[in-house]
Amino acid sequence: MAFTGRAALLAALGTLPVGIWEPSWTGILAVNAPLALACACDVALAAPVRRLGLTRSGDTSVRLGEAADVTLTVANPTTRPLRAHLRDAWPPSSWQPGTEVVASRHRLTVPPGERRRVTTRLRPTRRGDREADRVTIRSFGPLGLFARQGTHKVPWTVRVLPPFTSRKHLPSKLARLRELDGRTSVLTRGEGTEFDSLREYVPGDDTRSIDWRATARQSSVAVRTWRPERDRHILLVLDTGRTSAGRVGDIPRLDASMDAALLLAALASRAGDRVDLLAYDRRVRARVQGRAAGDVLPSLVNAMAPLEPALVETDARGLTATALRTAPRRSLIVLLTTLDAAPVEEGLLPVLARLTQRHTVLLASVADPHIARMATARGTPDAVYEAAAAAQAQTERQRTSEQLRRHGVTVVDATPEDLAPALADAYLALKAAGRL
């Protein structure tokens, strides 16, 4: 029970001006008896907390940065009215800092035999699953002097999905895809592309595309048109090891990689390609395979939501072996990992040939924009030292990129804001060149 005294009532029932009477046990009991009786009656008239029925409804998923509403229904099966303060507890990351007290506390009155609803609005600050904690209810009597208090466990989970901020680039990338696909401009020729149709020769066309048999049957020169192949297989491989935990700007590297992967998946599924996902460090953290085009993006978002970086070194051999088992036929394997020299030279390079001899490999890495700013710093000794350190770091990344390119890997190294569109452009370039 919790004491919630009312000053005026206590003054009337339990106090007298100092100096009028000399305290004695008889006097104390005589004065406080009405107060004790009032408190006992107040407790007796408060609705019992344990008999209340609580159920939940509302949102089960929300994108990071958006709001989710979870409704709590409180049923009062007793014969006493419920006058209560209610606290709906959730993990601290379910709200913006400083808003938890206002968002999680409610006041409600439920007449006997009726039910009322209260809504808790969550605004999570991290990805993953947010599970409801206990619901604490403090039931007051009609005088508000004392209260009954108890807790109920009412399970509910809200999955916080990646925000997919790079979807703003999707319309422009789809327009480029339509150009490649010949819907808004002349189809192009490339090795490994699919034959589409014949048309009349136009000055500037590649002479290798002339169809001499068709030309012999008509009075004009005919050329073959091609379109990028469809139904190619793309495997997105997310490195969830130690290096993905580093923060670049306001987000972890893993989140920036996820955002780029989602844009590429949305674009590739529209292009008619099949997209799978593998998240790995020393074991498989998530896998999405065999989804239809319309179900690819929701499946990827749902699989990525609970992923967190593991503070272990990624097992490159295990990653390579798992990727080869996941993609047994020729595919585009997109590695979203680091370009740091040590993990690449000691882990990835020794096993890279197993991937490149069978698949087209594209590596995407998140660059730190702070290093670029440091490289231009001047004016003070500290700034000069920072610039030298930044230049050394950039040189190492460039050297690592060149090593990968010599092994036939396409490398995309960009800041978190630019990584998603740059990766989509690299995919479109490979598709235009017929390398998928």
C-alpha positions as CSV (number, residue, x, y, z in Angstrom):
1,M,0.0,0.0,0.0
2,A,1.2,3.5,-0.7
3,F,0.4,6.5,1.5
4,T,-1.1,9.5,-0.4
5,G,-2.2,11.9,2.3
6,R,-4.5,14.9,1.7
7,A,-3.2,17.8,3.7
8,A,-6.6,19.4,4.5
9,L,-8.2,16.1,5.6
10,L,-5.3,15.1,7.7
11,A,-5.4,18.5,9.4
12,A,-9.1,18.0,10.2
13,L,-8.8,14.5,11.4
14,G,-5.4,14.1,13.0
15,T,-3.8,17.4,14.3
16,L,-4.5,20.1,16.9
17,P,-2.6,23.4,17.5
18,V,0.6,23.0,19.5
19,G,0.4,23.9,23.2
20,I,-3.3,23.4,23.7
21,W,-3.0,19.9,25.1
22,E,-0.3,17.7,26.6
23,P,0.3,14.5,24.6
24,S,-0.7,11.3,26.2
25,W,-1.4,7.8,24.7
26,T,-5.1,8.3,25.4
27,G,-5.2,11.6,23.7
28,I,-3.2,10.4,20.7
29,L,-5.5,7.4,20.2
30,A,-8.6,9.6,20.6
31,V,-7.4,12.1,18.0
32,N,-6.0,9.6,15.4
33,A,-8.9,7.1,15.6
34,P,-11.0,9.0,13.1
35,L,-8.0,9.2,10.7
36,A,-7.3,5.4,11.1
37,L,-10.9,4.7,10.5
38,A,-11.0,6.9,7.4
39,C,-7.8,5.2,6.0
40,A,-9.2,1.7,6.7
41,C,-12.4,2.6,4.9
42,D,-10.5,4.2,2.0
43,V,-8.4,1.0,1.5
44,A,-11.5,-1.2,1.7
45,L,-13.3,0.8,-1.0
46,A,-10.4,0.8,-3.4
47,A,-10.8,-1.7,-6.3
48,P,-8.5,-4.7,-5.9
49,V,-5.6,-4.6,-8.5
50,R,-5.1,-8.4,-8.9
51,R,-8.6,-9.0,-10.2
52,L,-8.3,-6.6,-13.0
53,G,-8.0,-7.9,-16.6
54,L,-5.4,-6.4,-18.9
55,T,-5.0,-7.0,-22.6
56,R,-2.9,-5.3,-25.4
57,S,-3.4,-4.4,-29.0
58,G,-1.9,-2.1,-31.5
59,D,1.3,-1.8,-33.6
60,T,3.7,-4.7,-33.8
61,S,6.3,-3.1,-35.9
62,V,7.6,0.4,-36.7
63,R,10.4,2.0,-38.6
64,L,13.2,3.5,-36.6
65,G,12.3,7.2,-36.0
66,E,8.6,6.8,-36.3
67,A,5.9,6.4,-33.6
68,A,4.1,3.2,-32.6
69,D,0.9,3.1,-30.5
70,V,0.2,0.2,-28.2
71,T,-3.2,0.1,-26.5
72,L,-3.8,-1.3,-23.1
73,T,-7.4,-2.4,-22.2
74,V,-8.2,-2.5,-18.5
75,A,-11.3,-4.4,-17.5
76,N,-12.7,-4.0,-14.0
77,P,-14.8,-7.1,-13.1
78,T,-15.2,-6.0,-9.4
79,T,-18.1,-4.2,-7.8
80,R,-16.0,-1.2,-6.9
81,P,-15.0,1.7,-9.2
82,L,-11.3,1.8,-10.2
83,R,-9.6,5.1,-9.7
84,A,-6.0,4.5,-10.7
85,H,-2.6,5.7,-11.8
86,L,-1.0,3.3,-14.3
87,R,2.6,2.9,-15.4
88,D,3.2,1.0,-18.7
89,A,6.9,0.1,-18.5
90,W,9.0,-0.5,-21.6
91,P,12.8,-0.5,-22.1
92,P,14.4,2.9,-22.0
93,S,15.3,2.9,-25.7
94,S,11.5,2.8,-26.5
95,W,11.3,6.6,-26.1
96,Q,13.3,9.7,-26.9
97,P,15.4,10.7,-23.9
98,G,13.4,12.6,-21.3
99,T,9.9,11.7,-22.5
100,E,9.5,8.3,-20.8
101,V,7.7,9.7,-17.7
102,V,5.1,11.5,-19.7
103,A,4.5,8.8,-22.2
104,S,4.3,5.8,-19.9
105,R,2.0,7.1,-17.1
106,H,-1.7,7.3,-17.3
107,R,-4.7,8.1,-15.1
108,L,-8.0,6.3,-15.6
109,T,-11.3,5.6,-14.0
110,V,-13.1,2.4,-14.7
111,P,-16.7,1.9,-13.4
112,P,-17.6,-1.6,-12.0
113,G,-18.1,-4.2,-14.8
114,E,-16.7,-1.9,-17.5
115,R,-13.4,-1.5,-19.3
116,R,-11.3,1.5,-20.5
117,R,-8.4,1.8,-22.9
118,V,-5.2,3.8,-22.6
119,T,-2.6,4.2,-25.4
120,T,1.1,4.3,-24.9
121,R,3.0,6.0,-27.8
122,L,6.5,4.6,-28.3
123,R,9.2,6.3,-30.4
124,P,12.2,3.9,-30.3
125,T,15.7,5.1,-30.7
126,R,17.3,1.8,-31.6
127,R,16.5,-1.1,-34.0
128,G,15.4,-4.5,-32.7
129,D,12.6,-6.0,-30.6
130,R,11.2,-3.9,-27.8
131,E,9.3,-6.1,-25.3
132,A,6.8,-4.7,-22.8
133,D,7.7,-4.9,-19.1
134,R,5.3,-4.9,-16.2
135,V,2.2,-2.8,-15.9
136,T,2.0,-1.2,-12.4
137,I,-1.4,0.0,-11.2
138,R,-2.1,2.0,-8.1
139,S,-5.8,1.9,-7.1
140,F,-7.1,4.6,-4.9
141,G,-10.0,4.8,-2.5
142,P,-12.6,7.6,-2.8
143,L,-10.7,9.7,-0.2
144,G,-7.3,9.3,-1.9
145,L,-5.6,8.6,1.4
146,F,-4.3,5.1,0.7
147,A,-4.0,2.9,-2.4
148,R,-3.6,-0.7,-3.3
149,Q,-0.7,-1.3,-5.7
150,G,0.1,-4.3,-7.9
151,T,1.7,-5.3,-11.1
152,H,0.6,-7.3,-14.2
153,K,2.7,-8.9,-16.9
154,V,1.0,-8.2,-20.2
155,P,3.4,-9.4,-23.0
156,W,3.8,-7.4,-26.2
157,T,6.6,-7.0,-28.7
158,V,7.2,-4.1,-31.1
159,R,9.8,-4.8,-33.8
160,V,11.8,-1.7,-34.7
161,L,12.7,-1.9,-38.4
162,P,15.6,-0.2,-40.2
163,P,14.5,3.3,-41.4
164,F,15.5,2.8,-45.1
165,T,16.3,6.4,-45.6
166,S,17.9,5.7,-48.9
167,R,14.5,4.9,-50.5
168,K,14.4,8.6,-51.6
169,H,17.0,7.6,-54.3
170,L,14.9,4.7,-55.6
171,P,12.9,6.7,-58.3
172,S,16.0,8.1,-59.9
173,K,17.7,4.6,-60.0
174,L,14.5,3.1,-61.4
175,A,14.6,5.7,-64.2
176,R,18.1,4.7,-65.1
177,L,17.1,1.0,-65.0
178,R,14.3,1.8,-67.4
179,E,16.8,3.4,-69.7
180,L,19.0,0.3,-69.5
181,D,16.0,-1.9,-70.1
182,G,15.1,0.0,-73.3
183,R,11.8,1.5,-72.2
184,T,12.9,5.1,-72.7
185,S,15.9,5.0,-74.9
186,V,17.7,2.8,-77.5
187,L,18.7,-0.6,-76.2
188,T,22.4,-1.2,-75.8
189,R,24.7,-4.1,-76.7
190,G,26.8,-5.9,-74.1
191,E,28.4,-9.2,-73.5
192,G,26.1,-11.6,-71.7
193,T,22.9,-9.6,-72.4
194,E,19.7,-11.0,-73.8
195,F,18.7,-10.4,-77.5
196,D,15.6,-8.3,-77.6
197,S,14.7,-7.2,-81.2
198,L,15.9,-5.9,-84.6
199,R,15.8,-2.2,-85.7
200,E,17.2,-0.1,-88.5
201,Y,20.8,0.9,-88.3
202,V,21.5,4.4,-87.0
203,P,24.9,6.1,-87.6
204,G,27.0,5.6,-84.4
205,D,25.7,2.1,-83.7
206,D,28.3,-0.6,-82.9
207,T,28.9,-2.4,-86.2
208,R,29.3,-5.7,-84.2
209,S,25.5,-5.6,-83.6
210,I,24.6,-5.7,-87.3
211,D,22.5,-8.7,-88.1
212,W,23.8,-9.6,-91.6
213,R,21.1,-12.3,-92.3
214,A,18.3,-9.9,-91.5
215,T,20.0,-7.2,-93.6
216,A,20.1,-9.6,-96.6
217,R,16.4,-10.1,-96.4
218,Q,15.5,-6.3,-96.5
219,S,16.6,-3.1,-98.1
220,S,18.1,-1.5,-95.0
221,V,20.8,-2.5,-92.5
222,A,19.4,-4.2,-89.5
223,V,21.0,-4.2,-86.1
224,R,20.3,-6.4,-83.0
225,T,19.2,-4.7,-79.8
226,W,19.9,-6.2,-76.4
227,R,18.6,-5.7,-73.0
228,P,20.1,-6.5,-69.6
229,E,19.6,-10.1,-68.5
230,R,16.8,-10.8,-66.1
231,D,16.5,-13.4,-63.4
232,R,20.1,-13.0,-62.2
233,H,20.9,-14.0,-58.7
234,I,22.2,-11.5,-56.2
235,L,23.5,-12.4,-52.7
236,L,23.8,-9.6,-50.2
237,V,26.4,-10.5,-47.5
238,L,26.4,-8.4,-44.4
239,D,29.5,-8.6,-42.3
240,T,28.2,-8.4,-38.7
241,G,31.6,-8.7,-37.0
242,R,33.6,-6.4,-34.9
243,T,34.3,-3.8,-37.6
244,S,30.6,-3.2,-38.2
245,A,30.1,-1.9,-34.7
246,G,32.2,1.3,-35.3
247,R,30.1,4.4,-35.4
248,V,30.4,6.7,-38.4
249,G,28.6,9.9,-37.7
250,D,25.4,9.1,-35.7
251,I,25.0,5.5,-36.8
252,P,26.9,2.2,-36.6
253,R,28.6,1.0,-39.9
254,L,26.2,-1.9,-39.9
255,D,23.2,0.4,-40.1
256,A,24.7,2.2,-43.1
257,S,25.4,-1.1,-44.8
258,M,21.8,-2.2,-44.2
259,D,20.4,0.9,-45.8
260,A,22.6,0.4,-48.9
261,A,21.6,-3.2,-49.1
262,L,17.9,-2.3,-48.9
263,L,18.2,0.2,-51.8
264,L,20.0,-2.4,-53.9
265,A,17.5,-5.1,-53.1
266,A,14.6,-2.8,-54.0
267,L,16.2,-1.9,-57.3
268,A,17.3,-5.4,-58.2
269,S,13.9,-6.9,-57.5
270,R,12.3,-4.3,-59.8
271,A,14.8,-5.4,-62.5
272,G,13.6,-8.9,-62.3
273,D,16.6,-10.3,-60.4
274,R,16.4,-12.7,-57.4
275,V,17.8,-11.3,-54.2
276,D,19.0,-13.3,-51.1
277,L,20.5,-12.1,-47.8
278,L,23.2,-13.6,-45.6
279,A,24.4,-12.0,-42.4
280,Y,27.5,-13.6,-40.9
281,D,30.4,-13.1,-38.5
282,R,31.4,-16.5,-37.0
283,R,28.0,-18.0,-37.6
284,V,24.9,-17.2,-39.6
285,R,23.0,-14.4,-38.0
286,A,20.3,-14.0,-40.6
287,R,19.4,-15.6,-43.9
288,V,16.7,-14.8,-46.5
289,Q,16.3,-17.0,-49.5
290,G,13.8,-17.8,-52.2
291,R,11.4,-14.9,-51.7
292,A,9.2,-13.6,-54.5
293,A,9.9,-10.1,-55.9
294,G,7.0,-8.6,-54.0
295,D,8.1,-10.2,-50.7
296,V,11.8,-9.5,-50.9
297,L,12.0,-6.1,-49.2
298,P,9.6,-6.9,-46.3
299,S,11.5,-10.1,-45.6
300,L,14.9,-8.3,-45.7
301,V,13.7,-5.5,-43.4
302,N,12.3,-8.0,-40.9
303,A,15.5,-10.1,-40.9
304,M,17.7,-7.1,-40.5
305,A,15.8,-5.5,-37.6
306,P,17.2,-7.6,-34.7
307,L,20.8,-7.7,-36.0
308,E,23.5,-6.3,-33.8
309,P,27.2,-6.3,-34.4
310,A,29.1,-9.1,-32.7
311,L,32.4,-8.0,-31.0
312,V,34.3,-10.8,-32.6
313,E,36.6,-11.0,-35.6
314,T,34.8,-12.2,-38.7
315,D,35.7,-15.6,-39.9
316,A,36.4,-15.0,-43.6
317,R,36.8,-18.6,-44.5
318,G,33.5,-19.5,-42.9
319,L,31.8,-16.5,-44.6
320,T,33.2,-17.6,-48.0
321,A,32.1,-21.2,-47.6
322,T,28.6,-20.2,-46.4
323,A,28.2,-17.8,-49.3
324,L,29.3,-20.5,-51.8
325,R,26.7,-22.9,-50.4
326,T,24.0,-20.2,-50.5
327,A,24.9,-19.3,-54.1
328,P,25.9,-22.5,-55.9
329,R,25.4,-21.0,-59.4
330,R,27.0,-17.9,-60.9
331,S,25.8,-14.8,-59.0
332,L,26.6,-11.3,-58.0
333,I,27.9,-11.4,-54.5
334,V,27.8,-8.1,-52.7
335,L,30.0,-8.0,-49.6
336,L,29.2,-5.2,-47.2
337,T,32.2,-5.1,-45.1
338,T,35.3,-3.1,-44.1
339,L,38.2,-1.8,-46.2
340,D,40.5,-1.7,-43.2
341,A,43.8,-3.2,-44.3
342,A,44.3,-5.9,-41.6
343,P,40.9,-7.7,-41.9
344,V,41.1,-7.6,-45.7
345,E,44.7,-8.7,-46.1
346,E,44.7,-11.3,-43.4
347,G,41.1,-12.6,-43.7
348,L,39.5,-11.9,-47.1
349,L,42.3,-11.8,-49.6
350,P,43.5,-15.4,-49.0
351,V,40.0,-16.8,-49.7
352,L,38.8,-14.3,-52.3
353,A,39.8,-16.4,-55.3
354,R,37.2,-19.0,-54.3
355,L,34.5,-16.3,-54.8
356,T,35.8,-14.5,-57.9
357,Q,36.5,-17.7,-59.9
358,R,32.8,-18.5,-59.9
359,H,31.0,-15.2,-59.1
360,T,31.1,-11.5,-59.8
361,V,32.1,-9.8,-56.5
362,L,31.2,-6.3,-55.5
363,L,32.6,-5.0,-52.2
364,A,30.9,-2.0,-50.5
365,S,32.5,-0.2,-47.5
366,V,31.4,2.7,-45.3
367,A,34.0,5.5,-45.3
368,D,34.3,7.9,-42.4
369,P,33.5,11.5,-43.5
370,H,35.5,12.8,-40.5
371,I,38.7,11.5,-42.0
372,A,38.1,13.6,-45.1
373,R,37.6,16.7,-43.0
374,M,40.7,15.9,-41.0
375,A,42.7,15.6,-44.2
376,T,42.0,19.2,-45.1
377,A,42.7,20.7,-41.7
378,R,45.5,23.2,-41.4
379,G,46.5,26.2,-39.2
380,T,47.7,24.6,-36.0
381,P,50.2,21.8,-35.1
382,D,47.4,19.6,-33.9
383,A,45.5,20.1,-37.2
384,V,48.6,19.3,-39.2
385,Y,49.1,16.0,-37.3
386,E,45.4,15.2,-37.8
387,A,45.8,15.9,-41.5
388,A,48.8,13.6,-41.8
389,A,47.0,10.8,-39.9
390,A,44.0,11.2,-42.2
391,A,46.1,11.1,-45.3
392,Q,47.8,7.9,-44.1
393,A,44.5,6.3,-43.5
394,Q,43.2,7.3,-46.9
395,T,46.3,5.9,-48.6
396,E,45.9,2.6,-46.8
397,R,42.2,2.3,-47.9
398,Q,43.2,3.2,-51.5
399,R,45.9,0.5,-51.4
400,T,43.5,-2.1,-50.1
401,S,41.0,-1.1,-52.8
402,E,43.6,-1.6,-55.5
403,Q,44.5,-5.0,-54.2
404,L,40.9,-6.0,-54.4
405,R,40.5,-4.6,-57.9
406,R,43.5,-6.6,-59.1
407,H,41.5,-9.7,-58.0
408,G,38.6,-8.7,-60.1
409,V,36.5,-7.1,-57.3
410,T,34.4,-4.0,-57.9
411,V,34.9,-1.7,-54.9
412,V,32.5,1.0,-53.7
413,D,33.9,3.2,-50.8
414,A,31.6,6.0,-49.8
415,T,30.3,7.9,-46.8
416,P,27.1,6.7,-45.1
417,E,25.0,9.3,-47.0
418,D,26.5,8.3,-50.4
419,L,27.0,4.6,-50.0
420,A,23.5,3.5,-51.0
421,P,23.3,5.5,-54.3
422,A,26.9,4.6,-55.1
423,L,26.2,0.9,-54.6
424,A,23.1,1.1,-56.8
425,D,25.1,2.9,-59.5
426,A,27.7,0.1,-59.4
427,Y,25.0,-2.5,-59.8
428,L,23.5,-0.6,-62.8
429,A,27.0,-0.3,-64.4
430,L,27.6,-4.0,-64.1
431,K,24.2,-4.7,-65.5
432,A,24.8,-2.3,-68.5
433,A,28.1,-4.0,-69.1
434,G,26.6,-7.4,-69.2
435,R,28.7,-8.7,-66.3
436,L,25.8,-10.2,-64.3
